[in-house]
Amino acid sequence: MIIYKWKIKQLKRSIPDDYVKEVDYIVEAIDGKYTQVIYGNVSFDKETNVSSTPFNALTETLVISWVKSKISPSDVEAQLADKVNLLKTPISAVGMPWEVAED
């Protein structure tokens, strides 16, 4: 079973009004020993995304909800699931038959 962890890596804000203009996020998919990560960025326009939450009162959970409202979380998680499944069951490999890997 894949577990998804959403995290906020950085906020970019306007200093005069503390409005968050950009959010950098990361989504990690973990399935036992297999892990894959996707990094992303979303922008916010003050005219269409008015926030009444003061900057100092923001929480990671709230900002993650903003990110998820701008993208398709199910698409992101599906992409990660595909990447994890390729690690678990590879469909390609590299190497040459005349060279043996050393431990």
Phi and psi in radians as a Rosetta constraint file:
Dihedral C 1 N 2 CA 2 C 2 CIRCULARHARMONIC -1.562 0.35
Dihedral N 2 CA 2 C 2 N 3 CIRCULARHARMONIC 2.308 0.35
Dihedral C 2 N 3 CA 3 C 3 CIRCULARHARMONIC -1.865 0.35
Dihedral N 3 CA 3 C 3 N 4 CIRCULARHARMONIC 2.295 0.35
Dihedral C 3 N 4 CA 4 C 4 CIRCULARHARMONIC -1.872 0.35
Dihedral N 4 CA 4 C 4 N 5 CIRCULARHARMONIC 2.291 0.35
Dihedral C 4 N 5 CA 5 C 5 CIRCULARHARMONIC -2.090 0.35
Dihedral N 5 CA 5 C 5 N 6 CIRCULARHARMONIC 2.050 0.35
Dihedral C 5 N 6 CA 6 C 6 CIRCULARHARMONIC -1.678 0.35
Dihedral N 6 CA 6 C 6 N 7 CIRCULARHARMONIC 2.310 0.35
Dihedral C 6 N 7 CA 7 C 7 CIRCULARHARMONIC -2.425 0.35
Dihedral N 7 CA 7 C 7 N 8 CIRCULARHARMONIC 2.604 0.35
Dihedral C 7 N 8 CA 8 C 8 CIRCULARHARMONIC -1.705 0.35
Dihedral N 8 CA 8 C 8 N 9 CIRCULARHARMONIC 2.241 0.35
Dihedral C 8 N 9 CA 9 C 9 CIRCULARHARMONIC -1.690 0.35
Dihedral N 9 CA 9 C 9 N 10 CIRCULARHARMONIC -0.561 0.35
Dihedral C 9 N 10 CA 10 C 10 CIRCULARHARMONIC -2.878 0.35
Dihedral N 10 CA 10 C 10 N 11 CIRCULARHARMONIC 2.581 0.35
Dihedral C 10 N 11 CA 11 C 11 CIRCULARHARMONIC -2.090 0.35
Dihedral N 11 CA 11 C 11 N 12 CIRCULARHARMONIC 2.398 0.35
Dihedral C 11 N 12 CA 12 C 12 CIRCULARHARMONIC -1.975 0.35
Dihedral N 12 CA 12 C 12 N 13 CIRCULARHARMONIC 2.207 0.35
Dihedral C 12 N 13 CA 13 C 13 CIRCULARHARMONIC -2.316 0.35
Dihedral N 13 CA 13 C 13 N 14 CIRCULARHARMONIC 2.817 0.35
Dihedral C 13 N 14 CA 14 C 14 CIRCULARHARMONIC -1.482 0.35
Dihedral N 14 CA 14 C 14 N 15 CIRCULARHARMONIC 2.181 0.35
Dihedral C 14 N 15 CA 15 C 15 CIRCULARHARMONIC -1.160 0.35
Dihedral N 15 CA 15 C 15 N 16 CIRCULARHARMONIC -0.763 0.35
Dihedral C 15 N 16 CA 16 C 16 CIRCULARHARMONIC -1.006 0.35
Dihedral N 16 CA 16 C 16 N 17 CIRCULARHARMONIC -0.643 0.35
Dihedral C 16 N 17 CA 17 C 17 CIRCULARHARMONIC -2.135 0.35
Dihedral N 17 CA 17 C 17 N 18 CIRCULARHARMONIC 0.080 0.35
Dihedral C 17 N 18 CA 18 C 18 CIRCULARHARMONIC 1.043 0.35
Dihedral N 18 CA 18 C 18 N 19 CIRCULARHARMONIC 0.391 0.35
Dihedral C 18 N 19 CA 19 C 19 CIRCULARHARMONIC -1.304 0.35
Dihedral N 19 CA 19 C 19 N 20 CIRCULARHARMONIC 2.240 0.35
Dihedral C 19 N 20 CA 20 C 20 CIRCULARHARMONIC -1.351 0.35
Dihedral N 20 CA 20 C 20 N 21 CIRCULARHARMONIC 2.050 0.35
Dihedral C 20 N 21 CA 21 C 21 CIRCULARHARMONIC -1.680 0.35
Dihedral N 21 CA 21 C 21 N 22 CIRCULARHARMONIC -0.559 0.35
Dihedral C 21 N 22 CA 22 C 22 CIRCULARHARMONIC -2.505 0.35
Dihedral N 22 CA 22 C 22 N 23 CIRCULARHARMONIC 2.583 0.35
Dihedral C 22 N 23 CA 23 C 23 CIRCULARHARMONIC -2.286 0.35
Dihedral N 23 CA 23 C 23 N 24 CIRCULARHARMONIC 2.192 0.35
Dihedral C 23 N 24 CA 24 C 24 CIRCULARHARMONIC -1.701 0.35
Dihedral N 24 CA 24 C 24 N 25 CIRCULARHARMONIC 2.274 0.35
Dihedral C 24 N 25 CA 25 C 25 CIRCULARHARMONIC -2.313 0.35
Dihedral N 25 CA 25 C 25 N 26 CIRCULARHARMONIC 2.885 0.35
Dihedral C 25 N 26 CA 26 C 26 CIRCULARHARMONIC -2.398 0.35
Dihedral N 26 CA 26 C 26 N 27 CIRCULARHARMONIC 2.476 0.35
Dihedral C 26 N 27 CA 27 C 27 CIRCULARHARMONIC -2.184 0.35
Dihedral N 27 CA 27 C 27 N 28 CIRCULARHARMONIC 2.195 0.35
Dihedral C 27 N 28 CA 28 C 28 CIRCULARHARMONIC -1.963 0.35
Dihedral N 28 CA 28 C 28 N 29 CIRCULARHARMONIC 2.336 0.35
Dihedral C 28 N 29 CA 29 C 29 CIRCULARHARMONIC -1.952 0.35
Dihedral N 29 CA 29 C 29 N 30 CIRCULARHARMONIC 2.214 0.35
Dihedral C 29 N 30 CA 30 C 30 CIRCULARHARMONIC -2.196 0.35
Dihedral N 30 CA 30 C 30 N 31 CIRCULARHARMONIC 2.209 0.35
Dihedral C 30 N 31 CA 31 C 31 CIRCULARHARMONIC -2.369 0.35
Dihedral N 31 CA 31 C 31 N 32 CIRCULARHARMONIC 1.585 0.35
Dihedral C 31 N 32 CA 32 C 32 CIRCULARHARMONIC 1.112 0.35
Dihedral N 32 CA 32 C 32 N 33 CIRCULARHARMONIC -2.108 0.35
Dihedral C 32 N 33 CA 33 C 33 CIRCULARHARMONIC -1.530 0.35
Dihedral N 33 CA 33 C 33 N 34 CIRCULARHARMONIC -0.008 0.35
Dihedral C 33 N 34 CA 34 C 34 CIRCULARHARMONIC -1.749 0.35
Dihedral N 34 CA 34 C 34 N 35 CIRCULARHARMONIC 2.247 0.35
Dihedral C 34 N 35 CA 35 C 35 CIRCULARHARMONIC -2.392 0.35
Dihedral N 35 CA 35 C 35 N 36 CIRCULARHARMONIC 2.414 0.35
Dihedral C 35 N 36 CA 36 C 36 CIRCULARHARMONIC -2.383 0.35
Dihedral N 36 CA 36 C 36 N 37 CIRCULARHARMONIC 2.697 0.35
Dihedral C 36 N 37 CA 37 C 37 CIRCULARHARMONIC -2.374 0.35
Dihedral N 37 CA 37 C 37 N 38 CIRCULARHARMONIC 2.514 0.35
Dihedral C 37 N 38 CA 38 C 38 CIRCULARHARMONIC -2.191 0.35
Dihedral N 38 CA 38 C 38 N 39 CIRCULARHARMONIC 2.330 0.35
Dihedral C 38 N 39 CA 39 C 39 CIRCULARHARMONIC -1.832 0.35
Dihedral N 39 CA 39 C 39 N 40 CIRCULARHARMONIC 2.546 0.35
Dihedral C 39 N 40 CA 40 C 40 CIRCULARHARMONIC -2.628 0.35
Dihedral N 40 CA 40 C 40 N 41 CIRCULARHARMONIC 2.985 0.35
Dihedral C 40 N 41 CA 41 C 41 CIRCULARHARMONIC -2.521 0.35
Dihedral N 41 CA 41 C 41 N 42 CIRCULARHARMONIC 2.371 0.35
Dihedral C 41 N 42 CA 42 C 42 CIRCULARHARMONIC -2.229 0.35
Dihedral N 42 CA 42 C 42 N 43 CIRCULARHARMONIC 2.581 0.35
Dihedral C 42 N 43 CA 43 C 43 CIRCULARHARMONIC -1.930 0.35
Dihedral N 43 CA 43 C 43 N 44 CIRCULARHARMONIC 2.647 0.35
Dihedral C 43 N 44 CA 44 C 44 CIRCULARHARMONIC -2.210 0.35
Dihedral N 44 CA 44 C 44 N 45 CIRCULARHARMONIC 2.413 0.35
Dihedral C 44 N 45 CA 45 C 45 CIRCULARHARMONIC -1.886 0.35
Dihedral N 45 CA 45 C 45 N 46 CIRCULARHARMONIC 2.143 0.35
Dihedral C 45 N 46 CA 46 C 46 CIRCULARHARMONIC -1.011 0.35
Dihedral N 46 CA 46 C 46 N 47 CIRCULARHARMONIC -0.577 0.35
Dihedral C 46 N 47 CA 47 C 47 CIRCULARHARMONIC -1.200 0.35
Dihedral N 47 CA 47 C 47 N 48 CIRCULARHARMONIC -0.543 0.35
Dihedral C 47 N 48 CA 48 C 48 CIRCULARHARMONIC -1.915 0.35
Dihedral N 48 CA 48 C 48 N 49 CIRCULARHARMONIC -0.237 0.35
Dihedral C 48 N 49 CA 49 C 49 CIRCULARHARMONIC -2.266 0.35
Dihedral N 49 CA 49 C 49 N 50 CIRCULARHARMONIC 1.193 0.35
Dihedral C 49 N 50 CA 50 C 50 CIRCULARHARMONIC -1.310 0.35
Dihedral N 50 CA 50 C 50 N 51 CIRCULARHARMONIC 2.230 0.35
Dihedral C 50 N 51 CA 51 C 51 CIRCULARHARMONIC -1.995 0.35
Dihedral N 51 CA 51 C 51 N 52 CIRCULARHARMONIC 2.310 0.35
Dihedral C 51 N 52 CA 52 C 52 CIRCULARHARMONIC -1.748 0.35
Dihedral N 52 CA 52 C 52 N 53 CIRCULARHARMONIC 0.098 0.35
Dihedral C 52 N 53 CA 53 C 53 CIRCULARHARMONIC -1.503 0.35
Dihedral N 53 CA 53 C 53 N 54 CIRCULARHARMONIC 2.128 0.35
Dihedral C 53 N 54 CA 54 C 54 CIRCULARHARMONIC -1.057 0.35
Dihedral N 54 CA 54 C 54 N 55 CIRCULARHARMONIC 2.541 0.35
Dihedral C 54 N 55 CA 55 C 55 CIRCULARHARMONIC -0.927 0.35
Dihedral N 55 CA 55 C 55 N 56 CIRCULARHARMONIC -0.804 0.35
Dihedral C 55 N 56 CA 56 C 56 CIRCULARHARMONIC -1.189 0.35
Dihedral N 56 CA 56 C 56 N 57 CIRCULARHARMONIC -0.215 0.35
Dihedral C 56 N 57 CA 57 C 57 CIRCULARHARMONIC -1.729 0.35
Dihedral N 57 CA 57 C 57 N 58 CIRCULARHARMONIC -0.038 0.35
Dihedral C 57 N 58 CA 58 C 58 CIRCULARHARMONIC -1.150 0.35
Dihedral N 58 CA 58 C 58 N 59 CIRCULARHARMONIC 2.549 0.35
Dihedral C 58 N 59 CA 59 C 59 CIRCULARHARMONIC -2.119 0.35
Dihedral N 59 CA 59 C 59 N 60 CIRCULARHARMONIC 2.781 0.35
Dihedral C 59 N 60 CA 60 C 60 CIRCULARHARMONIC -1.079 0.35
Dihedral N 60 CA 60 C 60 N 61 CIRCULARHARMONIC -0.669 0.35
Dihedral C 60 N 61 CA 61 C 61 CIRCULARHARMONIC -1.063 0.35
Dihedral N 61 CA 61 C 61 N 62 CIRCULARHARMONIC -0.747 0.35
Dihedral C 61 N 62 CA 62 C 62 CIRCULARHARMONIC -1.129 0.35
Dihedral N 62 CA 62 C 62 N 63 CIRCULARHARMONIC -0.810 0.35
Dihedral C 62 N 63 CA 63 C 63 CIRCULARHARMONIC -1.160 0.35
Dihedral N 63 CA 63 C 63 N 64 CIRCULARHARMONIC -0.632 0.35
Dihedral C 63 N 64 CA 64 C 64 CIRCULARHARMONIC -1.064 0.35
Dihedral N 64 CA 64 C 64 N 65 CIRCULARHARMONIC -0.678 0.35
Dihedral C 64 N 65 CA 65 C 65 CIRCULARHARMONIC -1.129 0.35
Dihedral N 65 CA 65 C 65 N 66 CIRCULARHARMONIC -0.617 0.35
Dihedral C 65 N 66 CA 66 C 66 CIRCULARHARMONIC -1.084 0.35
Dihedral N 66 CA 66 C 66 N 67 CIRCULARHARMONIC -0.819 0.35
Dihedral C 66 N 67 CA 67 C 67 CIRCULARHARMONIC -1.029 0.35
Dihedral N 67 CA 67 C 67 N 68 CIRCULARHARMONIC -0.844 0.35
Dihedral C 67 N 68 CA 68 C 68 CIRCULARHARMONIC -1.117 0.35
Dihedral N 68 CA 68 C 68 N 69 CIRCULARHARMONIC -0.430 0.35
Dihedral C 68 N 69 CA 69 C 69 CIRCULARHARMONIC -1.334 0.35
Dihedral N 69 CA 69 C 69 N 70 CIRCULARHARMONIC -0.302 0.35
Dihedral C 69 N 70 CA 70 C 70 CIRCULARHARMONIC -1.728 0.35
Dihedral N 70 CA 70 C 70 N 71 CIRCULARHARMONIC -0.296 0.35
Dihedral C 70 N 71 CA 71 C 71 CIRCULARHARMONIC -2.222 0.35
Dihedral N 71 CA 71 C 71 N 72 CIRCULARHARMONIC -3.106 0.35
Dihedral C 71 N 72 CA 72 C 72 CIRCULARHARMONIC -1.818 0.35
Dihedral N 72 CA 72 C 72 N 73 CIRCULARHARMONIC 1.736 0.35
Dihedral C 72 N 73 CA 73 C 73 CIRCULARHARMONIC -0.976 0.35
Dihedral N 73 CA 73 C 73 N 74 CIRCULARHARMONIC -0.640 0.35
Dihedral C 73 N 74 CA 74 C 74 CIRCULARHARMONIC -1.166 0.35
Dihedral N 74 CA 74 C 74 N 75 CIRCULARHARMONIC -0.605 0.35
Dihedral C 74 N 75 CA 75 C 75 CIRCULARHARMONIC -1.165 0.35
Dihedral N 75 CA 75 C 75 N 76 CIRCULARHARMONIC -0.750 0.35
Dihedral C 75 N 76 CA 76 C 76 CIRCULARHARMONIC -1.073 0.35
Dihedral N 76 CA 76 C 76 N 77 CIRCULARHARMONIC -0.822 0.35
Dihedral C 76 N 77 CA 77 C 77 CIRCULARHARMONIC -1.167 0.35
Dihedral N 77 CA 77 C 77 N 78 CIRCULARHARMONIC -0.577 0.35
Dihedral C 77 N 78 CA 78 C 78 CIRCULARHARMONIC -1.167 0.35
Dihedral N 78 CA 78 C 78 N 79 CIRCULARHARMONIC -0.711 0.35
Dihedral C 78 N 79 CA 79 C 79 CIRCULARHARMONIC -1.072 0.35
Dihedral N 79 CA 79 C 79 N 80 CIRCULARHARMONIC -0.771 0.35
Dihedral C 79 N 80 CA 80 C 80 CIRCULARHARMONIC -1.134 0.35
Dihedral N 80 CA 80 C 80 N 81 CIRCULARHARMONIC -0.702 0.35
Dihedral C 80 N 81 CA 81 C 81 CIRCULARHARMONIC -1.051 0.35
Dihedral N 81 CA 81 C 81 N 82 CIRCULARHARMONIC -0.735 0.35
Dihedral C 81 N 82 CA 82 C 82 CIRCULARHARMONIC -1.056 0.35
Dihedral N 82 CA 82 C 82 N 83 CIRCULARHARMONIC -0.751 0.35
Dihedral C 82 N 83 CA 83 C 83 CIRCULARHARMONIC -1.138 0.35
Dihedral N 83 CA 83 C 83 N 84 CIRCULARHARMONIC -0.735 0.35
Dihedral C 83 N 84 CA 84 C 84 CIRCULARHARMONIC -1.120 0.35
Dihedral N 84 CA 84 C 84 N 85 CIRCULARHARMONIC -0.760 0.35
Dihedral C 84 N 85 CA 85 C 85 CIRCULARHARMONIC -1.110 0.35
Dihedral N 85 CA 85 C 85 N 86 CIRCULARHARMONIC -0.572 0.35
Dihedral C 85 N 86 CA 86 C 86 CIRCULARHARMONIC -1.202 0.35
Dihedral N 86 CA 86 C 86 N 87 CIRCULARHARMONIC -0.560 0.35
Dihedral C 86 N 87 CA 87 C 87 CIRCULARHARMONIC -1.192 0.35
Dihedral N 87 CA 87 C 87 N 88 CIRCULARHARMONIC -0.711 0.35
Dihedral C 87 N 88 CA 88 C 88 CIRCULARHARMONIC -1.235 0.35
Dihedral N 88 CA 88 C 88 N 89 CIRCULARHARMONIC -0.649 0.35
Dihedral C 88 N 89 CA 89 C 89 CIRCULARHARMONIC -2.346 0.35
Dihedral N 89 CA 89 C 89 N 90 CIRCULARHARMONIC 1.430 0.35
Dihedral C 89 N 90 CA 90 C 90 CIRCULARHARMONIC -1.096 0.35
Dihedral N 90 CA 90 C 90 N 91 CIRCULARHARMONIC 2.588 0.35
Dihedral C 90 N 91 CA 91 C 91 CIRCULARHARMONIC -1.990 0.35
Dihedral N 91 CA 91 C 91 N 92 CIRCULARHARMONIC 0.003 0.35
Dihedral C 91 N 92 CA 92 C 92 CIRCULARHARMONIC -2.599 0.35
Dihedral N 92 CA 92 C 92 N 93 CIRCULARHARMONIC 2.833 0.35
Dihedral C 92 N 93 CA 93 C 93 CIRCULARHARMONIC -2.621 0.35
Dihedral N 93 CA 93 C 93 N 94 CIRCULARHARMONIC 2.855 0.35
Dihedral C 93 N 94 CA 94 C 94 CIRCULARHARMONIC -2.122 0.35
Dihedral N 94 CA 94 C 94 N 95 CIRCULARHARMONIC 2.759 0.35
Dihedral C 94 N 95 CA 95 C 95 CIRCULARHARMONIC 2.352 0.35
Dihedral N 95 CA 95 C 95 N 96 CIRCULARHARMONIC 3.012 0.35
Dihedral C 95 N 96 CA 96 C 96 CIRCULARHARMONIC -2.203 0.35
Dihedral N 96 CA 96 C 96 N 97 CIRCULARHARMONIC 2.423 0.35
Dihedral C 96 N 97 CA 97 C 97 CIRCULARHARMONIC -1.145 0.35
Dihedral N 97 CA 97 C 97 N 98 CIRCULARHARMONIC -0.365 0.35
Dihedral C 97 N 98 CA 98 C 98 CIRCULARHARMONIC -1.567 0.35
Dihedral N 98 CA 98 C 98 N 99 CIRCULARHARMONIC -0.032 0.35
Dihedral C 98 N 99 CA 99 C 99 CIRCULARHARMONIC -2.002 0.35
Dihedral N 99 CA 99 C 99 N 100 CIRCULARHARMONIC 2.230 0.35
Dihedral C 99 N 100 CA 100 C 100 CIRCULARHARMONIC -1.776 0.35
Dihedral N 100 CA 100 C 100 N 101 CIRCULARHARMONIC 2.255 0.35
Dihedral C 100 N 101 CA 101 C 101 CIRCULARHARMONIC -1.164 0.35
Dihedral N 101 CA 101 C 101 N 102 CIRCULARHARMONIC 2.427 0.35
Dihedral C 101 N 102 CA 102 C 102 CIRCULARHARMONIC -1.703 0.35
Dihedral N 102 CA 102 C 102 N 103 CIRCULARHARMONIC 2.513 0.35
